[in-house]
Each structure stands twice: as structure tokens, then as C-alpha cells.
């Protein structure tokens, strides 16, 4: 049962975002961090992690549909690049800060002292859980318009930047999202004089070789290897250059 103070806080948040729900309990759960659950000796599932799982899927579905409609001339690989950046913790935390979501988080005392309320990963997870709460409340129609309004300027910025061609960043976002650990880049070849070196680098994910790249610098070789890995994972078209 929500306290009167908590009810007023959540209604303040929703009013400011022009959103309504029939069940505030979902919203409260979405904004409850596991540190709060632990410190208050609540049941282990009384936090936003399950709603985050659901909201992640909702976010990707809505973002995918929006990108599909907005960029009818872009192939799958190009859409994937933009989406991978759009759903990253960095961008989601930026959006969460824009709507002041951190103000309404339930966090543990120690996590609060460590700056947890403003931590990018915490804010990103809370934002996804927030979306999951609205899906559970069967508000998908209003959620679509609300989310697109927030995503639109971010998509414009990403599309105009060179970041969407950062294959290493895209691969890392993918592996983090799928809990497979960070990509492991290994130098396999180093040839040529000091002023004209050529590097050959392999990239592994969970000890599985996914790509090999060649470049005049380690960074270029890693980018080339990451691009091959993205193709192997089906995140880029095979023929794309």
C-alpha cells in the first residue's frame, strides 16, 4: 500500500509528463531500486528489475517501429546502428534526467550517498522499468506518443553524428545488453616498420571468435574486427561496406 506522500510524489511526476495510469503500484515498483529493497528487508522481487526486463522489449519495439517509419530508405544495418546507440545507457540516462526521473527513485541509504540516484545505469534501468509499468497498465497507445517525443531529438542527433559508425561501441552495447561480457580484442599480427605498421586483430565474445580486422593502427583494426563481428551476429548486412 502506497503512503499518501508517495502517492502525491508519483502523481506529481505523471502530471508533469501528461501521463495517467490506473495502477500507481506499477509506477512505484518501476522506481524502486534493489538497494532500497535490500535495506528495507523487502521481498527480493520488490524492485524494478522485472519491469526493466519488460520495458527493454517495449522500448526496442517502439524505437524499431519509429526508425522503420522515419527512415524508409535505410537498410537494416543502418537502422540497427542507430537503435543500438538510442537504447544505450548513456542516451536513456540523458532522457531520464530530462524528465527528472531520478527525483522520484526509491534508493537505499548507502546507494544514495554513493550518488546512485544520478548514476547513468540506475537511471537507464529505471526509465526502461517505467516503460514496462505503462505496458502492464495497458497504456501502450499513450506510451508510444510519449516515448517518440523523447526519442525524436536523440535520433536526429545520432543520425547526424559519426557515432553510428563506431562499430566497437555498437558491439559493446550489444554484448552488455545480452550479458555476454565485454568483447576481447587480441593482436594476432603486427607487421612492417615502426612508421608503417599493419595490425591484425581478432575479437572474441565469450571466447568465441567473431571477427578479424586489419588496419594501420590498433584502433582501425579493432573497428574492422568489430564490423565483422556485427555481421556474424546478424546485426549488419553481409554486403554492407
C-alpha positions in Angstrom: 0.0 0.0 0.0 1.4 3.4 -1.0 1.7 6.1 1.5 -0.1 9.4 0.9 3.3 11.1 0.4 4.4 8.5 -2.2 1.1 8.7 -4.0 1.4 12.5 -4.2 5.0 12.2 -5.5 4.1 9.8 -8.2 1.1 11.8 -9.2 3.3 14.9 -9.4 5.6 13.0 -11.8 2.8 11.8 -14.0 1.1 15.1 -14.1 4.3 16.8 -15.3 4.6 14.3 -18.1 0.8 14.4 -19.0 0.5 10.7 -18.3 -2.1 8.7 -16.4 -2.2 5.2 -15.1 -4.9 3.2 -13.3 -2.4 1.4 -11.0 0.3 3.5 -9.3 1.8 0.4 -7.8 3.4 -0.4 -11.1 5.0 3.0 -11.3 6.2 2.8 -7.7 7.8 -0.6 -8.5 9.4 0.8 -11.6 11.1 3.5 -9.5 12.3 1.2 -6.7 16.0 0.2 -6.8 17.2 -3.1 -5.5 19.3 -1.2 -2.8 16.1 0.1 -1.3 14.6 -3.4 -1.3 17.6 -4.8 0.5 18.0 -2.1 3.1 14.3 -2.2 4.0 14.2 -6.1 4.1 11.5 -6.3 1.5 10.9 -9.5 -0.6 13.7 -9.8 -3.2 11.4 -9.2 -6.2 10.1 -5.9 -4.9 12.2 -3.8 -7.2 12.3 -2.6 -10.8 14.4 -5.4 -12.3 11.5 -7.4 -13.7 9.8 -4.3 -15.1 13.1 -3.3 -16.6 13.2 -6.6 -18.5 9.7 -5.9 -19.9 10.4 -2.2 -20.6 13.6 -3.1 -22.5 11.5 -5.1 -25.0 8.8 -2.3 -25.2 11.5 0.3 -25.9 13.1 -1.7 -28.6 9.8 -2.4 -30.3 8.6 1.2 -30.3 12.1 2.5 -31.3 12.3 0.0 -34.1 8.9 0.9 -35.5 9.7 4.6 -35.3 13.1 4.2 -37.1 11.4 2.0 -39.7 8.9 4.7 -40.5 11.3 7.6 -40.2 14.0 6.2 -42.4 12.3 4.3 -45.3 15.5 4.5 -47.3 17.8 3.0 -44.7 18.8 -0.7 -44.8 18.5 -3.0 -41.8 22.1 -2.5 -40.8 21.8 1.3 -40.7 18.7 1.1 -38.6 20.4 -1.3 -36.2 23.4 1.1 -35.7 21.1 4.0 -34.8 18.9 1.8 -32.5 21.9 0.4 -30.6 23.0 3.9 -29.6 19.5 5.1 -29.0 18.9 2.3 -26.4 22.3 2.7 -24.7 22.5 3.6 -21.0 24.1 6.9 -21.9 21.1 8.0 -24.0 18.5 6.6 -21.8 20.0 8.2 -18.7 20.0 11.5 -20.6 16.3 11.1 -21.3 15.6 10.1 -17.7 17.4 13.2 -16.4 15.4 15.3 -18.9 12.1 14.2 -17.3 13.7 14.4 -13.8 13.0 10.7 -13.1 15.9 10.5 -10.5 14.0 12.7 -8.1 11.3 10.0 -7.7 13.5 7.0 -7.2 13.4 4.8 -4.1 17.1 4.0 -3.4 18.9 2.6 -0.4 20.6 5.0 2.0 24.1 3.8 1.2 23.4 3.9 -2.6 22.1 7.4 -2.2 25.3 8.5 -0.5 27.3 7.0 -3.4 25.3 9.1 -5.9 23.1 6.2 -7.1 20.2 8.4 -7.8 22.2 10.1 -10.6 24.1 7.0 -11.8 23.6 6.5 -15.5 23.0 2.8 -15.3 20.4 3.3 -12.5 18.6 6.0 -14.4 18.6 4.0 -17.6 17.2 0.9 -15.9 14.5 3.0 -14.1 13.5 4.5 -17.4 13.0 1.1 -19.0 11.1 -0.1 -16.0 8.9 3.0 -16.2 8.0 2.0 -19.7 7.3 -1.5 -18.5 5.0 -0.2 -15.9 2.9 1.6 -18.5 2.8 -1.5 -20.7 1.5 -3.5 -17.7 -1.1 -0.8 -17.2 -2.2 -1.4 -20.8 -1.3 2.2 -21.8 0.7 1.3 -24.9 -1.0 3.8 -27.1 -0.2 6.8 -24.9 3.2 5.4 -24.3 4.1 5.4 -28.0 3.4 9.1 -28.3 5.2 10.0 -25.1 8.3 7.9 -26.0 8.6 9.2 -29.6 8.5 12.8 -28.3 11.6 12.0 -26.1 13.4 9.8 -28.7 12.9 12.1 -31.8 15.6 14.7 -31.0 18.0 11.9 -29.9 17.5 10.1 -33.2 18.2 13.3 -35.1 21.4 13.8 -33.2 22.6 10.2 -33.7 21.8 10.2 -37.4 23.9 13.3 -37.9 26.8 12.1 -35.9 29.7 9.8 -36.8 28.9 7.8 -33.6 26.7 5.4 -35.5 29.7 4.2 -37.4 31.6 3.3 -34.2 31.4 -0.5 -34.7 33.3 -1.1 -31.4 30.7 0.9 -29.4 27.8 -0.9 -31.1 29.3 -4.3 -30.4 29.9 -3.4 -26.8 26.4 -2.2 -26.3 25.1 -5.4 -27.8 27.2 -7.7 -25.6 26.3 -5.7 -22.4 22.6 -5.8 -23.3 22.9 -9.6 -23.7 25.1 -10.1 -20.6 27.9 -11.8 -22.6 30.7 -9.7 -21.2 32.9 -7.2 -23.0 34.4 -8.0 -26.4 38.0 -9.3 -26.1 40.4 -7.9 -28.8 43.6 -9.8 -29.3 46.5 -8.7 -31.5 47.3 -11.7 -33.8 49.7 -9.9 -36.3 51.9 -6.9 -36.3 54.0 -6.3 -39.4 56.0 -3.5 -41.1 58.5 -0.8 -40.0 57.6 1.4 -37.0 56.4 4.2 -39.2 54.2 2.0 -41.3 52.8 -0.8 -39.1 49.9 -3.1 -40.0 47.9 -4.8 -37.3 45.7 -7.9 -37.4 43.3 -8.2 -34.6 40.7 -10.9 -33.6 37.7 -10.2 -31.5 36.2 -12.8 -29.2 32.9 -12.8 -27.3 32.7 -15.4 -24.5 35.8 -17.0 -26.1 34.1 -17.4 -29.4 35.9 -15.8 -32.4 33.5 -13.5 -34.2 35.7 -11.2 -36.3 39.1 -10.4 -37.7 40.3 -7.0 -38.7 43.3 -5.3 -40.4 44.4 -1.7 -40.0 47.2 0.7 -39.9 46.5 1.3 -36.2 45.2 -0.9 -33.5 42.1 1.2 -33.3 41.3 0.8 -37.0 41.9 -2.9 -36.8 39.6 -3.2 -33.9 36.9 -1.3 -35.7 37.3 -3.6 -38.7 37.1 -6.7 -36.4 34.0 -5.3 -34.7 32.3 -4.7 -38.0 32.9 -8.4 -39.0 31.6 -9.5 -35.6 28.4 -7.4 -36.1 27.9 -9.2 -39.4 28.4 -12.6 -37.8 25.8 -11.7 -35.2 23.3 -10.7 -37.9 23.3 -7.0 -36.9 24.7 -5.8 -40.2 24.1 -6.8 -43.7 26.8 -9.0 -45.2 27.3 -6.9 -48.3 27.5 -3.6 -46.4 30.8 -1.7 -46.6 
